[in-house]
């Protein structure tokens, strides 16, 4: 009986896992640079993402302290003054790929509308963008590119530096889900 229970659990887990693709090494790049001023750009390469291949539901999680800047002082100001990473340690996205069909994916990129909620700094905002998916062997590559306004997430930019920081922040994501 015990062996049968283990076998049923194993079959259920394997079947369930086949409906999901996941990564813990996704990438988010954000840029808030303004021409003629110092580059404001950071990258986080330890972002988790999961895709339900049956429903098109997608979720992503980034630890805010994982964003790396070229200049250490900029990273410190980002974490302490703007994003307040001790108080708001995570950024999350939960959404769905409209009309997603796993069988339609191939090696050529295919566009899907991605609708969801982005939560940063304790505030949520609806996001609609285009996600580009394609197969890479047994994996699925997902890329997206969208813009957000820091003010929508109650992120305050001090007046003394406001001319050096873009009003709109570009966010690029890349995930290779296995």
VMD Tcl script that builds the backbone (N, CA, C; Angstrom):
set m [mol new atoms 534]
animate dup $m
set s [atomselect $m all]
$s set {name element resname resid chain x y z} {
  {N N UNK 1 A 0.824 -1.192 0.000}
  {CA C UNK 1 A 0.000 0.000 0.000}
  {C C UNK 1 A 0.869 1.256 0.000}
  {N N UNK 2 A 1.932 1.261 0.812}
  {CA C UNK 2 A 2.821 2.410 0.882}
  {C C UNK 2 A 3.477 2.653 -0.477}
  {N N UNK 3 A 3.899 1.592 -1.156}
  {CA C UNK 3 A 4.516 1.710 -2.470}
  {C C UNK 3 A 3.520 2.273 -3.481}
  {N N UNK 4 A 2.274 1.863 -3.410}
  {CA C UNK 4 A 1.233 2.365 -4.301}
  {C C UNK 4 A 1.011 3.869 -4.065}
  {N N UNK 5 A 0.982 4.298 -2.811}
  {CA C UNK 5 A 0.811 5.722 -2.483}
  {C C UNK 5 A 1.956 6.551 -3.036}
  {N N UNK 6 A 3.182 6.070 -2.896}
  {CA C UNK 6 A 4.359 6.773 -3.433}
  {C C UNK 6 A 4.265 6.858 -4.948}
  {N N UNK 7 A 3.856 5.780 -5.595}
  {CA C UNK 7 A 3.737 5.752 -7.053}
  {C C UNK 7 A 2.676 6.757 -7.527}
  {N N UNK 8 A 1.527 6.793 -6.872}
  {CA C UNK 8 A 0.459 7.729 -7.242}
  {C C UNK 8 A 0.930 9.164 -7.044}
  {N N UNK 9 A 1.617 9.443 -5.929}
  {CA C UNK 9 A 2.163 10.782 -5.688}
  {C C UNK 9 A 3.152 11.160 -6.787}
  {N N UNK 10 A 4.041 10.232 -7.162}
  {CA C UNK 10 A 5.045 10.485 -8.193}
  {C C UNK 10 A 4.384 10.782 -9.538}
  {N N UNK 11 A 3.420 9.986 -9.943}
  {CA C UNK 11 A 2.719 10.179 -11.215}
  {C C UNK 11 A 1.995 11.525 -11.208}
  {N N UNK 12 A 1.339 11.869 -10.125}
  {CA C UNK 12 A 0.635 13.149 -10.014}
  {C C UNK 12 A 1.582 14.325 -10.091}
  {N N UNK 13 A 2.726 14.226 -9.447}
  {CA C UNK 13 A 3.709 15.297 -9.468}
  {C C UNK 13 A 4.306 15.460 -10.853}
  {N N UNK 14 A 4.672 14.373 -11.510}
  {CA C UNK 14 A 5.250 14.435 -12.846}
  {C C UNK 14 A 4.233 15.019 -13.821}
  {N N UNK 15 A 2.981 14.571 -13.736}
  {CA C UNK 15 A 1.936 15.106 -14.614}
  {C C UNK 15 A 1.730 16.594 -14.400}
  {N N UNK 16 A 1.731 17.020 -13.156}
  {CA C UNK 16 A 1.547 18.427 -12.818}
  {C C UNK 16 A 2.731 19.247 -13.310}
  {N N UNK 17 A 3.944 18.745 -13.148}
  {CA C UNK 17 A 5.152 19.461 -13.541}
  {C C UNK 17 A 5.215 19.666 -15.049}
  {N N UNK 18 A 4.618 18.779 -15.822}
  {CA C UNK 18 A 4.651 18.912 -17.270}
  {C C UNK 18 A 3.839 20.110 -17.745}
  {N N UNK 19 A 2.934 20.633 -16.924}
  {CA C UNK 19 A 2.132 21.791 -17.281}
  {C C UNK 19 A 2.842 23.098 -16.921}
  {N N UNK 20 A 4.021 23.027 -16.381}
  {CA C UNK 20 A 4.730 24.213 -15.910}
  {C C UNK 20 A 6.144 24.264 -16.469}
  {N N UNK 21 A 6.546 25.472 -16.834}
  {CA C UNK 21 A 7.928 25.751 -17.213}
  {C C UNK 21 A 8.403 26.828 -16.248}
  {N N UNK 22 A 9.663 26.723 -15.816}
  {CA C UNK 22 A 10.149 27.608 -14.758}
  {C C UNK 22 A 11.615 27.974 -14.960}
  {N N UNK 23 A 12.006 29.111 -14.388}
  {CA C UNK 23 A 13.415 29.484 -14.298}
  {C C UNK 23 A 13.644 30.275 -13.016}
  {N N UNK 24 A 14.857 30.210 -12.529}
  {CA C UNK 24 A 15.290 31.033 -11.394}
  {C C UNK 24 A 16.435 31.947 -11.824}
  {N N UNK 25 A 16.721 31.948 -13.120}
  {CA C UNK 25 A 17.825 32.757 -13.648}
  {C C UNK 25 A 17.348 33.669 -14.778}
  {N N UNK 26 A 16.138 34.204 -14.627}
  {CA C UNK 26 A 15.644 35.167 -15.602}
  {C C UNK 26 A 16.352 36.495 -15.420}
  {N N UNK 27 A 16.070 37.410 -16.347}
  {CA C UNK 27 A 16.769 38.691 -16.334}
  {C C UNK 27 A 15.781 39.843 -16.513}
  {N N UNK 28 A 15.951 40.858 -15.678}
  {CA C UNK 28 A 15.218 42.116 -15.836}
  {C C UNK 28 A 16.251 43.228 -15.920}
  {N N UNK 29 A 16.097 44.067 -16.931}
  {CA C UNK 29 A 16.942 45.256 -17.081}
  {C C UNK 29 A 16.011 46.453 -17.021}
  {N N UNK 30 A 16.340 47.432 -16.185}
  {CA C UNK 30 A 15.550 48.661 -16.234}
  {C C UNK 30 A 16.482 49.823 -16.507}
  {N N UNK 31 A 15.943 50.791 -17.231}
  {CA C UNK 31 A 16.727 51.971 -17.568}
  {C C UNK 31 A 15.881 53.218 -17.401}
  {N N UNK 32 A 16.447 54.192 -16.704}
  {CA C UNK 32 A 15.784 55.475 -16.461}
  {C C UNK 32 A 16.744 56.612 -16.818}
  {N N UNK 33 A 17.556 56.387 -17.843}
  {CA C UNK 33 A 18.565 57.368 -18.248}
  {C C UNK 33 A 17.941 58.542 -18.986}
  {N N UNK 34 A 18.623 59.683 -18.874}
  {CA C UNK 34 A 18.261 60.904 -19.583}
  {C C UNK 34 A 19.490 61.321 -20.385}
  {N N UNK 35 A 19.312 61.719 -21.658}
  {CA C UNK 35 A 20.466 62.150 -22.456}
  {C C UNK 35 A 21.274 63.244 -21.745}
  {N N UNK 36 A 22.569 63.215 -21.930}
  {CA C UNK 36 A 23.525 64.183 -21.372}
  {C C UNK 36 A 23.803 64.005 -19.883}
  {N N UNK 37 A 23.210 62.984 -19.264}
  {CA C UNK 37 A 23.484 62.713 -17.858}
  {C C UNK 37 A 23.973 61.280 -17.701}
  {N N UNK 38 A 24.423 60.951 -16.506}
  {CA C UNK 38 A 24.941 59.623 -16.206}
  {C C UNK 38 A 23.873 58.538 -16.440}
  {N N UNK 39 A 24.323 57.407 -16.983}
  {CA C UNK 39 A 23.416 56.291 -17.252}
  {C C UNK 39 A 22.808 55.763 -15.954}
  {N N UNK 40 A 21.496 55.598 -15.970}
  {CA C UNK 40 A 20.784 54.991 -14.842}
  {C C UNK 40 A 20.197 53.693 -15.373}
  {N N UNK 41 A 20.922 52.628 -15.111}
  {CA C UNK 41 A 20.560 51.328 -15.660}
  {C C UNK 41 A 20.981 50.253 -14.664}
  {N N UNK 42 A 20.121 49.246 -14.498}
  {CA C UNK 42 A 20.432 48.148 -13.583}
  {C C UNK 42 A 19.947 46.841 -14.185}
  {N N UNK 43 A 20.587 45.764 -13.751}
  {CA C UNK 43 A 20.234 44.425 -14.225}
  {C C UNK 43 A 20.103 43.488 -13.034}
  {N N UNK 44 A 19.109 42.625 -13.111}
  {CA C UNK 44 A 18.896 41.591 -12.092}
  {C C UNK 44 A 18.820 40.263 -12.843}
  {N N UNK 45 A 19.754 39.365 -12.565}
  {CA C UNK 45 A 19.829 38.086 -13.275}
  {C C UNK 45 A 19.406 36.898 -12.421}
  {N N UNK 46 A 18.706 37.175 -11.345}
  {CA C UNK 46 A 18.238 36.101 -10.456}
  {C C UNK 46 A 16.722 36.201 -10.262}
  {N N UNK 47 A 16.021 36.368 -11.372}
  {CA C UNK 47 A 14.577 36.546 -11.339}
  {C C UNK 47 A 13.896 35.201 -11.613}
  {N N UNK 48 A 12.918 34.861 -10.791}
  {CA C UNK 48 A 12.147 33.630 -10.990}
  {C C UNK 48 A 10.942 33.915 -11.869}
  {N N UNK 49 A 10.593 32.940 -12.684}
  {CA C UNK 49 A 9.411 33.063 -13.532}
  {C C UNK 49 A 8.839 31.668 -13.744}
  {N N UNK 50 A 7.514 31.590 -13.766}
  {CA C UNK 50 A 6.833 30.321 -14.008}
  {C C UNK 50 A 5.693 30.558 -15.000}
  {N N UNK 51 A 5.540 29.620 -15.919}
  {CA C UNK 51 A 4.484 29.671 -16.926}
  {C C UNK 51 A 3.669 28.392 -16.854}
  {N N UNK 52 A 2.349 28.534 -16.746}
  {CA C UNK 52 A 1.452 27.392 -16.847}
  {C C UNK 52 A 1.178 27.205 -18.336}
  {N N UNK 53 A 1.696 26.133 -18.915}
  {CA C UNK 53 A 1.612 25.923 -20.360}
  {C C UNK 53 A 0.207 25.542 -20.828}
  {N N UNK 54 A -0.667 25.202 -19.907}
  {CA C UNK 54 A -2.052 24.885 -20.294}
  {C C UNK 54 A -2.919 26.136 -20.328}
  {N N UNK 55 A -2.689 27.068 -19.392}
  {CA C UNK 55 A -3.568 28.234 -19.256}
  {C C UNK 55 A -2.955 29.542 -19.753}
  {N N UNK 56 A -1.621 29.595 -19.872}
  {CA C UNK 56 A -0.955 30.847 -20.245}
  {C C UNK 56 A -0.740 31.777 -19.069}
  {N N UNK 57 A -1.063 31.319 -17.862}
  {CA C UNK 57 A -0.817 32.140 -16.675}
  {C C UNK 57 A 0.690 32.214 -16.442}
  {N N UNK 58 A 1.154 33.400 -16.055}
  {CA C UNK 58 A 2.578 33.615 -15.845}
  {C C UNK 58 A 2.771 34.439 -14.580}
  {N N UNK 59 A 3.837 34.142 -13.856}
  {CA C UNK 59 A 4.165 34.892 -12.644}
  {C C UNK 59 A 5.677 35.036 -12.562}
  {N N UNK 60 A 6.094 36.172 -12.030}
  {CA C UNK 60 A 7.516 36.454 -11.912}
  {C C UNK 60 A 7.788 37.142 -10.583}
  {N N UNK 61 A 8.978 36.885 -10.028}
  {CA C UNK 61 A 9.386 37.464 -8.754}
  {C C UNK 61 A 10.840 37.900 -8.849}
  {N N UNK 62 A 11.090 39.152 -8.459}
  {CA C UNK 62 A 12.464 39.664 -8.401}
  {C C UNK 62 A 12.709 40.235 -7.016}
  {N N UNK 63 A 13.832 39.869 -6.423}
  {CA C UNK 63 A 14.239 40.515 -5.182}
  {C C UNK 63 A 14.888 41.838 -5.582}
  {N N UNK 64 A 14.400 42.913 -5.024}
  {CA C UNK 64 A 14.820 44.251 -5.416}
  {C C UNK 64 A 16.319 44.466 -5.194}
  {N N UNK 65 A 16.857 43.894 -4.127}
  {CA C UNK 65 A 18.297 44.051 -3.863}
  {C C UNK 65 A 19.164 43.324 -4.891}
  {N N UNK 66 A 18.554 42.555 -5.789}
  {CA C UNK 66 A 19.297 41.849 -6.826}
  {C C UNK 66 A 19.669 42.723 -8.010}
  {N N UNK 67 A 19.161 43.950 -8.085}
  {CA C UNK 67 A 19.503 44.840 -9.193}
  {C C UNK 67 A 20.904 45.397 -8.991}
  {N N UNK 68 A 21.716 45.269 -10.032}
  {CA C UNK 68 A 23.114 45.723 -9.984}
  {C C UNK 68 A 23.313 46.901 -10.933}
  {N N UNK 69 A 23.938 47.938 -10.418}
  {CA C UNK 69 A 24.273 49.136 -11.170}
  {C C UNK 69 A 25.782 49.166 -11.408}
  {N N UNK 70 A 26.220 49.931 -12.392}
  {CA C UNK 70 A 27.660 50.094 -12.632}
  {C C UNK 70 A 28.310 50.874 -11.491}
  {N N UNK 71 A 27.548 51.781 -10.876}
  {CA C UNK 71 A 28.067 52.643 -9.821}
  {C C UNK 71 A 27.450 52.224 -8.484}
  {N N UNK 72 A 28.292 51.851 -7.545}
  {CA C UNK 72 A 27.821 51.345 -6.245}
  {C C UNK 72 A 26.962 52.370 -5.504}
  {N N UNK 73 A 27.321 53.644 -5.571}
  {CA C UNK 73 A 26.551 54.673 -4.870}
  {C C UNK 73 A 25.139 54.780 -5.445}
  {N N UNK 74 A 25.003 54.612 -6.756}
  {CA C UNK 74 A 23.690 54.646 -7.392}
  {C C UNK 74 A 22.833 53.479 -6.882}
  {N N UNK 75 A 23.456 52.320 -6.738}
  {CA C UNK 75 A 22.757 51.136 -6.223}
  {C C UNK 75 A 22.294 51.369 -4.785}
  {N N UNK 76 A 23.159 51.988 -3.991}
  {CA C UNK 76 A 22.822 52.290 -2.603}
  {C C UNK 76 A 21.637 53.255 -2.519}
  {N N UNK 77 A 21.662 54.322 -3.322}
  {CA C UNK 77 A 20.554 55.288 -3.331}
  {C C UNK 77 A 19.259 54.631 -3.807}
  {N N UNK 78 A 19.361 53.783 -4.823}
  {CA C UNK 78 A 18.196 53.055 -5.347}
  {C C UNK 78 A 17.539 52.249 -4.232}
  {N N UNK 79 A 18.332 51.471 -3.495}
  {CA C UNK 79 A 17.807 50.599 -2.442}
  {C C UNK 79 A 17.318 51.350 -1.208}
  {N N UNK 80 A 18.045 52.386 -0.804}
  {CA C UNK 80 A 17.710 53.073 0.437}
  {C C UNK 80 A 16.703 54.213 0.263}
  {N N UNK 81 A 16.854 55.001 -0.800}
  {CA C UNK 81 A 16.056 56.220 -0.926}
  {C C UNK 81 A 14.855 56.107 -1.857}
  {N N UNK 82 A 14.986 55.363 -2.933}
  {CA C UNK 82 A 13.917 55.339 -3.930}
  {C C UNK 82 A 12.989 54.137 -3.757}
  {N N UNK 83 A 13.531 52.938 -3.880}
  {CA C UNK 83 A 12.705 51.731 -3.869}
  {C C UNK 83 A 12.488 51.193 -2.451}
  {N N UNK 84 A 13.299 51.638 -1.509}
  {CA C UNK 84 A 13.193 51.236 -0.101}
  {C C UNK 84 A 13.140 49.715 0.029}
  {N N UNK 85 A 14.193 49.055 -0.438}
  {CA C UNK 85 A 14.195 47.592 -0.542}
  {C C UNK 85 A 14.085 46.862 0.799}
  {N N UNK 86 A 14.431 47.478 1.886}
  {CA C UNK 86 A 14.222 46.812 3.188}
  {C C UNK 86 A 12.737 46.729 3.504}
  {N N UNK 87 A 12.013 47.766 3.157}
  {CA C UNK 87 A 10.574 47.809 3.416}
  {C C UNK 87 A 9.776 47.061 2.342}
  {N N UNK 88 A 10.246 47.137 1.086}
  {CA C UNK 88 A 9.579 46.496 -0.049}
  {C C UNK 88 A 10.596 45.619 -0.784}
  {N N UNK 89 A 10.882 44.436 -0.273}
  {CA C UNK 89 A 11.987 43.618 -0.809}
  {C C UNK 89 A 11.721 42.933 -2.153}
  {N N UNK 90 A 10.439 42.861 -2.570}
  {CA C UNK 90 A 10.118 42.099 -3.782}
  {C C UNK 90 A 9.381 42.958 -4.798}
  {N N UNK 91 A 9.584 42.599 -6.060}
  {CA C UNK 91 A 8.762 43.103 -7.158}
  {C C UNK 91 A 8.135 41.865 -7.790}
  {N N UNK 92 A 6.841 41.908 -8.047}
  {CA C UNK 92 A 6.156 40.741 -8.603}
  {C C UNK 92 A 5.316 41.127 -9.815}
  {N N UNK 93 A 5.099 40.149 -10.657}
  {CA C UNK 93 A 4.182 40.295 -11.790}
  {C C UNK 93 A 3.361 39.018 -11.875}
  {N N UNK 94 A 2.042 39.182 -12.029}
  {CA C UNK 94 A 1.142 38.044 -12.235}
  {C C UNK 94 A 0.237 38.406 -13.391}
  {N N UNK 95 A 0.191 37.532 -14.394}
  {CA C UNK 95 A -0.629 37.850 -15.549}
  {C C UNK 95 A -0.986 36.634 -16.374}
  {N N UNK 96 A -1.482 36.913 -17.569}
  {CA C UNK 96 A -1.886 35.841 -18.474}
  {C C UNK 96 A -1.574 36.259 -19.911}
  {N N UNK 97 A -1.100 35.288 -20.670}
  {CA C UNK 97 A -0.847 35.483 -22.093}
  {C C UNK 97 A -2.158 35.233 -22.829}
  {N N UNK 98 A -2.678 36.251 -23.475}
  {CA C UNK 98 A -3.973 36.149 -24.162}
  {C C UNK 98 A -3.875 35.187 -25.342}
  {N N UNK 99 A -4.844 34.284 -25.437}
  {CA C UNK 99 A -4.927 33.282 -26.518}
  {C C UNK 99 A -3.680 32.396 -26.618}
  {N N UNK 100 A -3.056 32.124 -25.476}
  {CA C UNK 100 A -1.853 31.291 -25.481}
  {C C UNK 100 A -2.192 29.854 -25.863}
  {N N UNK 101 A -1.370 29.298 -26.751}
  {CA C UNK 101 A -1.498 27.899 -27.156}
  {C C UNK 101 A -0.093 27.340 -27.287}
  {N N UNK 102 A 0.264 26.459 -26.389}
  {CA C UNK 102 A 1.602 25.863 -26.374}
  {C C UNK 102 A 1.940 25.216 -27.719}
  {N N UNK 103 A 0.944 24.625 -28.376}
  {CA C UNK 103 A 1.177 23.938 -29.646}
  {C C UNK 103 A 1.515 24.889 -30.790}
  {N N UNK 104 A 1.237 26.183 -30.618}
  {CA C UNK 104 A 1.527 27.145 -31.678}
  {C C UNK 104 A 2.970 27.645 -31.633}
  {N N UNK 105 A 3.700 27.284 -30.577}
  {CA C UNK 105 A 5.080 27.755 -30.439}
  {C C UNK 105 A 6.037 26.934 -31.291}
  {N N UNK 106 A 6.983 27.629 -31.890}
  {CA C UNK 106 A 8.044 26.992 -32.664}
  {C C UNK 106 A 9.332 27.768 -32.465}
  {N N UNK 107 A 10.299 27.580 -33.333}
  {CA C UNK 107 A 11.572 28.291 -33.187}
  {C C UNK 107 A 11.471 29.749 -33.644}
  {N N UNK 108 A 10.452 30.054 -34.448}
  {CA C UNK 108 A 10.227 31.443 -34.854}
  {C C UNK 108 A 9.477 32.177 -33.741}
  {N N UNK 109 A 9.856 33.427 -33.473}
  {CA C UNK 109 A 9.182 34.194 -32.419}
  {C C UNK 109 A 7.692 34.391 -32.722}
  {N N UNK 110 A 6.878 34.291 -31.687}
  {CA C UNK 110 A 5.425 34.494 -31.809}
  {C C UNK 110 A 5.003 35.497 -30.734}
  {N N UNK 111 A 4.214 36.485 -31.138}
  {CA C UNK 111 A 3.763 37.521 -30.216}
  {C C UNK 111 A 2.448 37.152 -29.541}
  {N N UNK 112 A 2.368 37.481 -28.257}
  {CA C UNK 112 A 1.149 37.330 -27.475}
  {C C UNK 112 A 0.937 38.608 -26.676}
  {N N UNK 113 A -0.310 38.972 -26.458}
  {CA C UNK 113 A -0.619 40.082 -25.559}
  {C C UNK 113 A -0.523 39.553 -24.132}
  {N N UNK 114 A 0.197 40.285 -23.299}
  {CA C UNK 114 A 0.380 39.912 -21.896}
  {C C UNK 114 A -0.312 40.952 -21.025}
  {N N UNK 115 A -1.315 40.522 -20.282}
  {CA C UNK 115 A -2.027 41.387 -19.339}
  {C C UNK 115 A -1.736 40.912 -17.928}
  {N N UNK 116 A -1.489 41.863 -17.032}
  {CA C UNK 116 A -1.251 41.458 -15.659}
  {C C UNK 116 A -1.101 42.616 -14.710}
  {N N UNK 117 A -0.689 42.281 -13.490}
  {CA C UNK 117 A -0.472 43.275 -12.434}
  {C C UNK 117 A 0.989 43.248 -12.013}
  {N N UNK 118 A 1.599 44.420 -12.053}
  {CA C UNK 118 A 2.966 44.596 -11.591}
  {C C UNK 118 A 2.899 45.239 -10.216}
  {N N UNK 119 A 3.593 44.641 -9.254}
  {CA C UNK 119 A 3.636 45.217 -7.911}
  {C C UNK 119 A 5.073 45.574 -7.567}
  {N N UNK 120 A 5.264 46.856 -7.283}
  {CA C UNK 120 A 6.568 47.389 -6.876}
  {C C UNK 120 A 6.316 48.405 -5.767}
  {N N UNK 121 A 7.180 48.427 -4.789}
  {CA C UNK 121 A 7.122 49.463 -3.756}
  {C C UNK 121 A 5.764 49.466 -3.043}
  {N N UNK 122 A 5.155 48.269 -2.941}
  {CA C UNK 122 A 3.885 48.135 -2.244}
  {C C UNK 122 A 2.664 48.584 -3.027}
  {N N UNK 123 A 2.836 48.976 -4.276}
  {CA C UNK 123 A 1.721 49.434 -5.121}
  {C C UNK 123 A 1.581 48.529 -6.332}
  {N N UNK 124 A 0.335 48.312 -6.774}
  {CA C UNK 124 A 0.051 47.487 -7.953}
  {C C UNK 124 A -0.451 48.352 -9.092}
  {N N UNK 125 A -0.109 47.942 -10.298}
  {CA C UNK 125 A -0.557 48.658 -11.496}
  {C C UNK 125 A -0.800 47.632 -12.587}
  {N N UNK 126 A -1.909 47.813 -13.327}
  {CA C UNK 126 A -2.177 46.953 -14.473}
  {C C UNK 126 A -1.176 47.264 -15.578}
  {N N UNK 127 A -0.687 46.210 -16.216}
  {CA C UNK 127 A 0.274 46.339 -17.318}
  {C C UNK 127 A -0.232 45.508 -18.484}
  {N N UNK 128 A -0.183 46.087 -19.666}
  {CA C UNK 128 A -0.459 45.359 -20.901}
  {C C UNK 128 A 0.718 45.602 -21.827}
  {N N UNK 129 A 1.286 44.520 -22.342}
  {CA C UNK 129 A 2.430 44.616 -23.233}
  {C C UNK 129 A 2.402 43.435 -24.189}
  {N N UNK 130 A 3.372 43.415 -25.077}
  {CA C UNK 130 A 3.539 42.287 -25.981}
  {C C UNK 130 A 4.657 41.409 -25.441}
  {N N UNK 131 A 4.404 40.119 -25.355}
  {CA C UNK 131 A 5.435 39.151 -24.979}
  {C C UNK 131 A 5.765 38.347 -26.229}
  {N N UNK 132 A 7.039 38.101 -26.423}
  {CA C UNK 132 A 7.484 37.323 -27.575}
  {C C UNK 132 A 7.996 35.988 -27.055}
  {N N UNK 133 A 7.401 34.907 -27.556}
  {CA C UNK 133 A 7.758 33.559 -27.119}
  {C C UNK 133 A 8.269 32.758 -28.299}
  {N N UNK 134 A 9.189 31.852 -27.985}
  {CA C UNK 134 A 9.653 30.885 -28.981}
  {C C UNK 134 A 10.286 29.712 -28.257}
  {N N UNK 135 A 10.306 28.577 -28.949}
  {CA C UNK 135 A 10.942 27.385 -28.382}
  {C C UNK 135 A 12.439 27.444 -28.644}
  {N N UNK 136 A 13.189 27.001 -27.653}
  {CA C UNK 136 A 14.637 26.831 -27.757}
  {C C UNK 136 A 14.922 25.443 -27.190}
  {N N UNK 137 A 14.934 24.442 -28.045}
  {CA C UNK 137 A 15.067 23.064 -27.586}
  {C C UNK 137 A 13.836 22.684 -26.790}
  {N N UNK 138 A 14.057 22.211 -25.555}
  {CA C UNK 138 A 12.943 21.855 -24.670}
  {C C UNK 138 A 12.475 23.036 -23.828}
  {N N UNK 139 A 13.104 24.179 -24.017}
  {CA C UNK 139 A 12.794 25.371 -23.228}
  {C C UNK 139 A 11.924 26.348 -24.011}
  {N N UNK 140 A 11.368 27.316 -23.290}
  {CA C UNK 140 A 10.600 28.403 -23.892}
  {C C UNK 140 A 11.268 29.713 -23.501}
  {N N UNK 141 A 11.581 30.523 -24.508}
  {CA C UNK 141 A 12.134 31.851 -24.253}
  {C C UNK 141 A 10.991 32.863 -24.312}
  {N N UNK 142 A 10.925 33.708 -23.287}
  {CA C UNK 142 A 9.916 34.764 -23.223}
  {C C UNK 142 A 10.635 36.088 -23.044}
  {N N UNK 143 A 10.339 37.063 -23.914}
  {CA C UNK 143 A 10.890 38.402 -23.756}
  {C C UNK 143 A 9.741 39.412 -23.781}
  {N N UNK 144 A 9.934 40.501 -23.068}
  {CA C UNK 144 A 8.955 41.590 -23.098}
  {C C UNK 144 A 9.686 42.900 -22.843}
  {N N UNK 145 A 9.013 43.973 -23.190}
  {CA C UNK 145 A 9.586 45.307 -23.052}
  {C C UNK 145 A 8.411 46.253 -22.794}
  {N N UNK 146 A 8.448 46.968 -21.676}
  {CA C UNK 146 A 7.353 47.895 -21.363}
  {C C UNK 146 A 7.875 49.039 -20.511}
  {N N UNK 147 A 7.055 50.058 -20.359}
  {CA C UNK 147 A 7.432 51.250 -19.598}
  {C C UNK 147 A 6.525 51.424 -18.398}
  {N N UNK 148 A 7.091 51.981 -17.330}
  {CA C UNK 148 A 6.319 52.329 -16.138}
  {C C UNK 148 A 6.753 53.714 -15.667}
  {N N UNK 149 A 5.879 54.335 -14.908}
  {CA C UNK 149 A 6.175 55.636 -14.303}
  {C C UNK 149 A 6.408 55.438 -12.813}
  {N N UNK 150 A 7.552 55.861 -12.281}
  {CA C UNK 150 A 7.805 55.711 -10.839}
  {C C UNK 150 A 6.688 56.301 -9.973}
  {N N UNK 151 A 6.105 57.404 -10.411}
  {CA C UNK 151 A 5.037 58.043 -9.630}
  {C C UNK 151 A 3.840 57.110 -9.438}
  {N N UNK 152 A 3.575 56.234 -10.414}
  {CA C UNK 152 A 2.459 55.283 -10.293}
  {C C UNK 152 A 2.667 54.297 -9.145}
  {N N UNK 153 A 3.918 54.133 -8.712}
  {CA C UNK 153 A 4.241 53.199 -7.639}
  {C C UNK 153 A 4.679 53.938 -6.368}
  {N N UNK 154 A 4.346 55.231 -6.336}
  {CA C UNK 154 A 4.654 56.068 -5.175}
  {C C UNK 154 A 6.159 56.139 -4.889}
  {N N UNK 155 A 6.950 56.077 -5.951}
  {CA C UNK 155 A 8.401 56.208 -5.823}
  {C C UNK 155 A 8.734 57.671 -6.058}
  {N N UNK 156 A 9.265 58.298 -5.048}
  {CA C UNK 156 A 9.547 59.731 -5.099}
  {C C UNK 156 A 10.991 59.977 -5.566}
  {N N UNK 157 A 11.121 60.839 -6.565}
  {CA C UNK 157 A 12.436 61.242 -7.063}
  {C C UNK 157 A 12.706 62.641 -6.516}
  {N N UNK 158 A 13.759 62.823 -5.711}
  {CA C UNK 158 A 14.053 64.139 -5.135}
  {C C UNK 158 A 14.256 65.208 -6.228}
  {N N UNK 159 A 13.779 66.389 -5.959}
  {CA C UNK 159 A 13.848 67.486 -6.922}
  {C C UNK 159 A 15.275 67.749 -7.387}
  {N N UNK 160 A 16.246 67.586 -6.513}
  {CA C UNK 160 A 17.642 67.868 -6.844}
  {C C UNK 160 A 18.185 66.966 -7.965}
  {N N UNK 161 A 17.616 65.763 -8.130}
  {CA C UNK 161 A 18.070 64.849 -9.185}
  {C C UNK 161 A 16.988 64.560 -10.228}
  {N N UNK 162 A 15.836 65.181 -10.100}
  {CA C UNK 162 A 14.703 64.846 -10.977}
  {C C UNK 162 A 14.985 65.081 -12.460}
  {N N UNK 163 A 15.852 66.023 -12.797}
  {CA C UNK 163 A 16.190 66.274 -14.203}
  {C C UNK 163 A 17.127 65.202 -14.764}
  {N N UNK 164 A 17.749 64.422 -13.890}
  {CA C UNK 164 A 18.708 63.396 -14.306}
  {C C UNK 164 A 18.088 62.003 -14.400}
  {N N UNK 165 A 16.812 61.895 -14.000}
  {CA C UNK 165 A 16.119 60.613 -13.995}
  {C C UNK 165 A 14.907 60.711 -14.921}
  {N N UNK 166 A 14.777 59.738 -15.815}
  {CA C UNK 166 A 13.650 59.740 -16.756}
  {C C UNK 166 A 12.319 59.624 -16.013}
  {N N UNK 167 A 11.305 60.284 -16.531}
  {CA C UNK 167 A 9.955 60.214 -15.946}
  {C C UNK 167 A 9.330 58.842 -16.202}
  {N N UNK 168 A 9.779 58.200 -17.290}
  {CA C UNK 168 A 9.311 56.871 -17.658}
  {C C UNK 168 A 10.488 55.911 -17.636}
  {N N UNK 169 A 10.326 54.776 -16.973}
  {CA C UNK 169 A 11.379 53.775 -16.844}
  {C C UNK 169 A 11.073 52.626 -17.803}
  {N N UNK 170 A 12.074 52.251 -18.617}
  {CA C UNK 170 A 11.913 51.130 -19.536}
  {C C UNK 170 A 12.340 49.849 -18.832}
  {N N UNK 171 A 11.508 48.821 -18.946}
  {CA C UNK 171 A 11.800 47.524 -18.336}
  {C C UNK 171 A 11.819 46.463 -19.425}
  {N N UNK 172 A 12.914 45.704 -19.473}
  {CA C UNK 172 A 13.053 44.599 -20.427}
  {C C UNK 172 A 13.222 43.323 -19.620}
  {N N UNK 173 A 12.480 42.279 -20.026}
  {CA C UNK 173 A 12.593 40.997 -19.339}
  {C C UNK 173 A 12.963 39.904 -20.346}
  {N N UNK 174 A 13.754 38.962 -19.867}
  {CA C UNK 174 A 14.109 37.784 -20.666}
  {C C UNK 174 A 14.114 36.574 -19.737}
  {N N UNK 175 A 13.346 35.546 -20.132}
  {CA C UNK 175 A 13.280 34.319 -19.347}
  {C C UNK 175 A 13.465 33.116 -20.265}
  {N N UNK 176 A 14.266 32.166 -19.840}
  {CA C UNK 176 A 14.398 30.895 -20.543}
  {C C UNK 176 A 13.856 29.838 -19.587}
  {N N UNK 177 A 12.624 29.410 -19.839}
  {CA C UNK 177 A 11.916 28.501 -18.943}
  {C C UNK 177 A 12.134 27.058 -19.356}
  {N N UNK 178 A 12.434 26.213 -18.360}
  {CA C UNK 178 A 12.702 24.794 -18.628}
  {C C UNK 178 A 11.675 23.928 -17.939}
}
mol reanalyze $m
mol bondsrecalc $m
mol representation Tube
mol addrep $m
